[in-house]
C-alpha cells in the first residue's frame, strides 16, 4: 500500500529553490565554450603564421622548416585543447542542467552520439583521452627541435618515443571502455520520500 507523506509548502519551495540552484553551472559552461573559441582562434593563427612563413621562404634552411612545422604542431595542440573545453562544456550542461535536444534530431546514430556524456565517469574518460592527446602533440612539438649530441640524449629521445607509443595504446584501450560505459543505461535514483511511501 502506498502512503503519502504530507509535505509543507515551505519544504516544497525550499526543495524547488535548491533544484533550480543547479543553473549556476551555466557559468562554467559558457566560459568553457568561450575558451574553446579562443583556443581555436589561437591555433588557426599559429598554423596560418607558419604557412605564411613557408610561402615567404620556399627554399629555406632546415632550421626554418623545423620551426614552421613545430609552430603548426603547436596550433594543432591549441585545437585539441579547444576540443577538451568543448567536451567539458557540453558534459557539464548535459549532466547538470538539461539534455541537448538538437543532438537527438534526425535518425543519424553517429550524430546523436557526438559529444554524448551519460555520466560523470564518461566525462572523465573523454577529458582524459583528449588531455593525453594534447600532451602527445606537445611532446611531439618539443621532439622536433630536440638535437641529439650524445648517447644519453639519444636514450632520452627513445624513451620519449616509447612513452608516446604507450600513451597512444592506452587511449585506444580506454576507448572501448568508454563506449561500454556510455552504453550502460542510466539508473534513476529514487528519492527517500518515495522510498518511505512504498511500504
C-alpha positions, 0 to 999 in steps of 0.5 A: 500500500502506498502512503503519502507523506504530507509535505509543507509548502515551505519544504516544497519551495525550499526543495524547488529553490535548491533544484533550480540552484543547479543553473549556476553551472551555466557559468562554467559552461559558457566560459568553457565554450568561450575558451574553446573559441579562443583556443581555436582562434589561437591555433588557426593563427599559429598554423596560418603564421607558419604557412605564411612563413613557408610561402615567404621562404620556399627554399629555406634552411632546415632550421626554418622548416623545423620551426614552421612545422613545430609552430603548426604542431603547436596550433594543432595542440591549441585545437585539441585543447579547444576540443577538451573545453568543448567536451567539458562544456557540453558534459557539464550542461548535459549532466547538470542542467538539461539534455541537448535536444538538437543532438537527438534530431534526425535518425543519424546514430553517429550524430546523436552520439557526438559529444554524448556524456551519460555520466560523470565517469564518461566525462572523465574518460573523454577529458582524459583521452583528449588531455593525453592527446594534447600532451602527445602533440606537445611532446611531439612539438618539443621532439622536433627541435630536440638535437641529439649530441650524445648517447644519453640524449639519444636514450632520452629521445627513445624513451620519449618515443616509447612513452608516446607509443604507450600513451597512444595504446592506452587511449585506444584501450580506454576507448572501448571502455568508454563506449561500454560505459556510455552504453550502460543505461542510466539508473534513476535514483529514487528519492527517500520520500518515495522510498518511505511511501512504498511500504 
